[in-house]
Amino acid sequence: MRKRWLAVVMCLVIGATFAVSLGCTAERSATAVASIRSDLNRLPDDVQWVLGLDEPSILYEDTFPPYPTHP
């Protein structure tokens, strides 16, 4: 019985040590925030790419009115 409790306590201590050693530091938090922000900035482009809106439609024709304005 004591061996079982000792094993459970040791597993909890090892797990807590592992969690604390890999915990959120300020640097990791900053990296995660930067990654999330860059992903959110790219989200509209990704959605347009998935929907196929990033390229002109094959149905678009320059010769029909209104004519495109060229500089």
N, C-alpha and C positions, 0 to 999 in steps of 0.2 A: 504494500500500500504506500509506503514511504517512497519507494523507488518511482512509483507512478507519479506522485505529487512532485517529486524532485524533477522528473522528466518534463512535466507540464510547466513548472516554474522556469526551468532552464530554457525551454522553447519560447516562453513569453519574454524572458530577458534577452535572448538572442534576437527575437523578432523586434523588440523595442529598440535594441541597439542598431539593428539594420535600418529601421525606419528613421531613426534620428540621424544616422550617418548619411542617409540619402535624402534628408529633408529639404525643404525649400529654403534656399539661401537667397540673399538679395540678388546675387548675380543670376541665379537660375530663374528667379521670378522675372527679372528684367528681360532675360532672353525669351522667356515664354510670352511675355507681353509684346515684345517686338515681333515675334513670329506671328502671333495672332493678328496684330495690326497689319502686317504686310499681307497676310492671307485675306483679310477683310478688304484691303485696298485692291486686291486682284480679283475679288469675287465677281464684280460686274463683267469683267472681261471673260472670265471662265464661263459665266452663264450665257453670255452672247456666243461664245465659241460652241458650247454644247447645243444651243438652239439653232446654230448655223447662221446667226445674224451678223457675224463678223465679216462676211464677204457679200458683195452685191448679189442680188438674186439673178438667176439666168433669165428671168422674165423682164428685167429692166432693160429698156432700150433708150439710148441717147437721142434718137431721132424723133421721138414723140414729144409734143409740147407738155409741160413747159420745158424749154431747152435748158440744158445746164449752162451755168455761167462760167466762162473760162477767163482767167485774169489776163 
